[in-house]
Amino acid sequence: MTSDQDDRAAPRPPGAAPDRARASRKQVLLRLDPAVHEAMAKWASDDLRSVNAQIEVILRRALADAGRDPKAAPMRPRGRPPKHS
């Protein structure tokens, strides 16, 4: 079994994204000082983003500023996704 198969075979926690979305995103455990997390959460809320999305925006900007732009796929727009009828 390959590592890709191992990842797809792993059980998903409640509320996790579908397998097709998980396959295209990497998961990283990040430990933050509570004050840093609180500041990130406030900033993310102000920008109508999740903390995770806010961290990704900041990392993308830092990479671009450092001349290390990964040319990654664009992020989805801010705010809640539209409801499908």
FIMARLUM-184117 format. One record per residue: residue number from 1; residue in one letter; x, y, z of N, C-alpha, C in turn. Coordinates in pm, whole numbers, plus 50000, padded with zeros to 5 digits. Each point is the difference from the previous one (the first is absolute). Example, Ala and Ser with C-alpha at 12.3 -4.5 7.8 and 13.67 -1.06 7.14 Angstrom:
2
[1; a; [51319; 49431; 50780]; [49911; 50119; 50000]; [50090; 50120; 50000]]
[2; s; [49965; 50105; 49928]; [50082; 50119; 50006]; [49923; 50109; 50073]]
//
This chain:
85
[1; m; [50085; 49882; 50000]; [49915; 50118; 50000]; [50089; 50124; 50000]]
[2; t; [49970; 50098; 49914]; [50080; 50122; 49995]; [49955; 50096; 50107]]
[3; s; [50079; 50106; 50021]; [49963; 50099; 50101]; [49871; 50071; 49961]]
[4; d; [49976; 50020; 49868]; [49875; 50061; 49955]; [49881; 49913; 50039]]
[5; q; [50015; 49869; 49985]; [49892; 49910; 50037]; [49980; 50001; 50151]]
[6; d; [50111; 50007; 50076]; [49989; 50007; 50146]; [49920; 50122; 50041]]
[7; d; [50028; 50115; 49936]; [49932; 50124; 50034]; [49851; 49990; 49971]]
[8; r; [49964; 49941; 49886]; [49859; 49989; 49964]; [49929; 49899; 50089]]
[9; a; [50072; 49902; 50048]; [49937; 49896; 50081]; [49979; 50044; 50145]]
[10; a; [50069; 50104; 50041]; [49989; 50045; 50140]; [49860; 50055; 50026]]
[11; p; [49944; 49970; 50117]; [49867; 50054; 50032]; [50005; 50150; 50016]]
[12; r; [49892; 50066; 49958]; [49992; 50146; 50010]; [49931; 50038; 50130]]
[13; p; [50048; 50107; 50063]; [49930; 50050; 50119]; [49867; 50062; 49959]]
[14; p; [49905; 50011; 50094]; [49872; 50062; 49967]; [50020; 50141; 49945]]
[15; g; [49928; 50033; 49893]; [50008; 50133; 49941]; [50119; 50020; 49908]]
[16; a; [50079; 49894; 49976]; [50115; 50013; 49912]; [49956; 50011; 49855]]
[17; a; [50086; 50058; 49918]; [49971; 50018; 49858]; [49995; 49864; 49930]]
[18; p; [49929; 49992; 49888]; [49996; 49875; 49924]; [50139; 49960; 49954]]
[19; d; [50018; 49872; 49966]; [50131; 49947; 49961]; [50063; 50077; 49885]]
[20; r; [49920; 50039; 49900]; [50059; 50068; 49885]; [50064; 50133; 50042]]
[21; a; [49940; 50070; 50095]; [50058; 50125; 50048]; [50121; 49973; 50089]]
[22; r; [49994; 49896; 50081]; [50112; 49967; 50088]; [50123; 49961; 49921]]
[23; a; [49981; 49934; 49887]; [50113; 49953; 49922]; [50082; 50117; 49945]]
[24; s; [49938; 50115; 49982]; [50071; 50113; 49940]; [50055; 50097; 50105]]
[25; r; [49980; 49976; 50126]; [50046; 50090; 50106]; [50089; 49923; 50097]]
[26; k; [50102; 50065; 50050]; [50089; 49939; 50099]; [49957; 50045; 50139]]
[27; q; [50005; 49909; 50095]; [49967; 50032; 50138]; [50130; 50019; 50078]]
[28; v; [50004; 50105; 50083]; [50118; 50031; 50079]; [49955; 50032; 50142]]
[29; l; [50063; 49937; 50096]; [49974; 50031; 50139]; [50082; 50124; 50036]]
[30; l; [49933; 50101; 50051]; [50068; 50125; 50032]; [49970; 50035; 50145]]
[31; r; [50104; 50015; 50079]; [49983; 50040; 50139]; [50025; 50149; 50010]]
[32; l; [49904; 50073; 50056]; [50011; 50145; 50013]; [49983; 50041; 50144]]
[33; d; [50066; 50108; 50038]; [49975; 50063; 50128]; [49853; 50045; 50000]]
[34; p; [49928; 49982; 50110]; [49859; 50040; 50003]; [49975; 50145; 49960]]
[35; a; [50090; 50090; 50036]; [49983; 50140; 49964]; [50014; 50019; 49849]]
[36; v; [50092; 49926; 49937]; [50017; 50007; 49855]; [49876; 49946; 49931]]
[37; h; [49948; 49888; 50050]; [49879; 49943; 49942]; [49883; 50096; 50013]]
[38; e; [49987; 50063; 50114]; [49891; 50095; 50022]; [50011; 50118; 49902]]
[39; a; [50122; 50051; 49980]; [50019; 50109; 49905]; [49970; 49955; 49857]]
[40; m; [50042; 49878; 49966]; [49971; 49946; 49867]; [49849; 49983; 49980]]
[41; a; [49931; 49950; 50103]; [49856; 49980; 49991]; [49928; 50133; 49980]]
[42; k; [50044; 50103; 50069]; [49939; 50133; 49986]; [50022; 50053; 49859]]
[43; w; [50123; 49990; 49951]; [50034; 50046; 49866]; [49921; 49922; 49896]]
[44; a; [49992; 49868; 50016]; [49925; 49916; 49907]; [49852; 50040; 50000]]
[45; s; [49945; 50024; 50117]; [49860; 50040; 50011]; [49977; 50133; 49930]]
[46; d; [50091; 50094; 50018]; [49989; 50131; 49934]; [50000; 49986; 49847]]
[47; d; [50073; 49900; 49950]; [50011; 49978; 49855]; [49901; 49894; 49949]]
[48; l; [49909; 49955; 50086]; [49901; 49897; 49965]; [50065; 49872; 49950]]
[49; r; [50104; 49958; 50072]; [50070; 49876; 49967]; [50009; 49913; 50124]]
[50; s; [50028; 49872; 49978]; [50033; 49912; 50111]; [50144; 50029; 50042]]
[51; v; [50037; 49955; 50118]; [50139; 50017; 50044]; [50093; 49927; 49903]]
[52; n; [49960; 49881; 49958]; [50081; 49923; 49906]; [50023; 50077; 49870]]
[53; a; [49894; 50057; 49944]; [50012; 50076; 49876]; [50086; 50124; 50021]]
[54; q; [49986; 50064; 50115]; [50080; 50121; 50028]; [50148; 49964; 50006]]
[55; i; [50032; 49890; 50064]; [50140; 49956; 50008]; [50053; 49973; 49859]]
[56; e; [49918; 49936; 49915]; [50045; 49972; 49864]; [50023; 50130; 49922]]
[57; v; [49913; 50098; 50016]; [50017; 50129; 49932]; [50132; 50064; 50043]]
[58; i; [50026; 50000; 50129]; [50122; 50061; 50053]; [50123; 49926; 49948]]
[59; l; [49995; 49867; 49999]; [50114; 49922; 49950]; [50022; 50025; 49851]]
[60; r; [49892; 50007; 49922]; [50014; 50027; 49856]; [50065; 50137; 49977]]
[61; r; [49956; 50101; 50076]; [50058; 50134; 49986]; [50148; 50000; 50038]]
[62; a; [50033; 49932; 50109]; [50139; 49995; 50044]; [50087; 49928; 49896]]
[63; l; [49950; 49892; 49943]; [50074; 49929; 49896]; [50022; 50088; 49877]]
[64; a; [49896; 50071; 49958]; [50012; 50088; 49884]; [50100; 50113; 50029]]
[65; d; [49992; 50059; 50120]; [50092; 50108; 50038]; [50145; 49953; 50004]]
[66; a; [50020; 49872; 50034]; [50135; 49944; 50009]; [50049; 49948; 49864]]
[67; g; [49918; 50018; 49895]; [50040; 49950; 49869]; [49987; 49851; 49988]]
[68; r; [49915; 49940; 50080]; [49982; 49855; 50000]; [49854; 49962; 49973]]
[69; d; [49935; 50078; 49916]; [49859; 49976; 49969]; [49983; 49859; 49942]]
[70; p; [49918; 49917; 50064]; [49986; 49862; 49954]; [49911; 49984; 49877]]
[71; k; [49941; 50107; 49951]; [49907; 49995; 49887]; [49889; 49898; 50027]]
[72; a; [49950; 50003; 50122]; [49894; 49909; 50042]; [49867; 50041; 49938]]
[73; a; [49907; 49907; 49999]; [49865; 50030; 49951]; [49941; 50112; 50084]]
[74; p; [49918; 50085; 49940]; [49941; 50110; 50077]; [49908; 49949; 50110]]
[75; m; [49995; 50078; 50107]; [49911; 49966; 50110]; [49858; 50040; 49962]]
[76; r; [49903; 49937; 50064]; [49862; 50040; 49971]; [49976; 50136; 50065]]
[77; p; [49904; 50078; 49951]; [49977; 50134; 50053]; [49961; 50000; 50147]]
[78; r; [50014; 50116; 50063]; [49962; 50015; 50140]; [49851; 49982; 50018]]
[79; g; [49962; 49970; 50123]; [49860; 49988; 50035]; [49946; 49859; 49982]]
[80; r; [49876; 49987; 50033]; [49935; 49869; 49990]; [49975; 49963; 49855]]
[81; p; [50012; 49872; 49969]; [49970; 49959; 49862]; [49850; 50017; 49975]]
[82; p; [49962; 50024; 49874]; [49858; 50018; 49970]; [49921; 49873; 50028]]
[83; k; [49878; 50017; 50043]; [49913; 49884; 50024]; [49951; 49948; 49866]]
[84; h; [50003; 49869; 49985]; [49950; 49937; 49879]; [49857; 49955; 50024]]
[85; s; [49911; 50033; 49910]; [49859; 49962; 50015]; [49977; 49860; 49955]]
//
